[in-house]
Amino acid sequence: MTEERPQVVRAAGFELTDAGGVVLARLGADPDGSVSLDVFAPHGAPRASFGLAADGVAGVSLSDSEGRARARVAVTHLGEASVELLDAAGAERLELRSQAGAEGRPLLTVRDPGGTVRLVAGIDDQGSAQVTVCDAGGRGRLGLVVGATGASAILKDRNGVVRATVSEVEPDGAARFALYDEYGNPAWVAP
């Protein structure tokens, strides 16, 4: 005769421990409605967390052996997804985001150790690929755009004034090069 087991176990949380009582994993619900599964290294540092926040964001956080978060993945209730890579100090260094909606436009952002945006790349509403390279102050200095009808490069000075452009001019695909003065006025154009 087999012993009948309960079909459902209900609790506010569970902890998985090793033989010495060290917590290796914890599953629980918080009063705010969030739920998480946290996994710990044998020495106690958090290594991985999987959860659903009260605001509907589903996420995963992965940490190094010291318990410092180094990577995060999240999806909002609207479907916007993101991946973030962090340095040892916890500063976000790289973020890849896909906006909500059917088109899911991607956006990549790279930051320096101080948190300043240094590079942004993405696809705009018209399907053009765009890259902006920024200086140490976070100001866009070089822009590249490749669209269905051509490509262009834009150089700006530290004040944000366009100083040079190279572009493919439609419909014949000929290139145009232009230099601008300190006020953004054309100084020389070829052809």
N, C-alpha and C positions, 0 to 999 in steps of 0.2 A: 504494500500500500504506500503510495507516494504522499508526501506531505504537501498540502496546498499552500502556495505562496501568495502574498498579496500582489495584486496587479498594478497598483500605483503606490509609490512612496512619495510622501509630501513632506517638505522641510524648507526652511528659509535658506539653508546653505549646507554644503557638504565640503569636507576636507579630506584629502587623500594624504596619508602620512607614510613615512618609511617606518622600519622596525623601531627606530629610536624616537619616534614621535615628531620628527621634523616634517612640517607641512610641505608637500611637493606640488599640490594643486588645490585650488579652491573654486567651488561653483557656488554662486550666490546671487541673491536679488537684493537691491537696495531699496530703502523706503521711497525714493523718487521714481521707482519703476524700472530702473536700469538693471540689466542682468549681465554677469560676466563669468568667464572661466579663466582663471589665472594659473599659470604654471611657473613653478619656482625651481631654481637650481638647488642642489643638495645643501649648499651653504646659505640658502635663504633669499638670494637675490631674485627679483622677478625677471623671467626670461620671455614670457609670452602671455598676452592677454587677448581674449576674444570676447567681444561683447556687443550688446545692443543698448545704446543710451536711451534715456527717457524721451529725448527729442526725435527718436527714430533713426539715428545714425548707427549703422552697423560698422564695427571696426575691428582691426587686428593691430596690435602693437608688439613689436619684437625688440628685445633688449640685449645688450652685450652681457658678458659674464659679471660685470659690476652692477647690473640692473639699470643701466642708462638706456632709455629708449633710443633706438637707432633707425627704425623703420616703422612707418604707420600706413595702413591702408584703411580707407573709409568709403562708405557709400551712404548718401543721404536718403531720406524717404522719397525724395523726388527723383532719385536715380543719378545724381551727380557723384562721380567717383574720383578719388584722389589717392596718390601714392606720395609719401614724403620720406626723404632720407635725411637723417640728422647726423651732426658730428658728435664727438664725444662730450662736448659741452651742452648738447641739447639744442643747438641752433639748427634751424631748417636750412639745408644746403641745396636740395633739389626737390621740386614738386612737379608732379605730372597730374594734370586735372583733365577730366572729361566732363564737359558741361551737361546738364540734364537735357532731356529731349531726344528725339529720334536722331538728330544729326550728331549729337555727342561731340561737339567741336573740342579737339584736344588743345591743351596749353601746357607748355613746359617752361618752368622758371628755375633759374640757377642763381644762387646767392653766394657771396663771398663769406669768409668767417665772421665778419661783422654784421651780417644780415642784409647787406645792400644787394639789390637786384643787379646782376651783371649780364644776364642773357635771358631773353624771352623768345620763345618760338611757338607758333601755332598756326591754325587755319582759320581764316575769317569767314564771315557769312557768305561771301561769294565764292569760296573754295580756294582762295589764294593762300599760298604758304608765305608766312612772314617770319622774319628773324630780326630782333633788335639786340644790338650789343651795346652795353652801357659802360660808362666810365666808373671810377671809384666812388663818385658821388651819386650813382644811380641814374644819371642822365643818359638818355638814348643818344648815341653818337654815330652809329652805323645801322642803317636799316636795309634789309634785303626783302624784296617781294617778288614772288614768281606766281603769276596767274595764268589763266587760260589764254590771254591775249598778249602776254609778254612778260619781261622781267625788268627790274630796276634796282639800283643801289643808290642810297642817299647818305651823304656824309654831313654831319652837323658839327658846329663848333661847341665849346663848353657852355655857351649861352643858349643853345638850342636852335640857332639860326642855320638853315640849310646853306652849305658852302659849296657842295658839288653833287651832281647827279650823273648817273650813267643809266640810260634806259633804252629799251627796245621799242621803237616806234612802229605802230601798226599802220597800214596793213602789209607793207612790204618787208617788215622785220629789220629795217635799217636801225643802226644804233645812233643815239644822240648823247653827247657829252656836254655838260654845262658847268660853269663855275659862277659863283655868286659872291657879291661883296659882303662886308660885315653886317649889312642891313637885310640881306637876303634878296637883293636885286640882281638880276642876271648881269654878269660882267663879260662873259664870253660863252658862246654856244657854237657847237659844231655837230653836224653840218647845219 
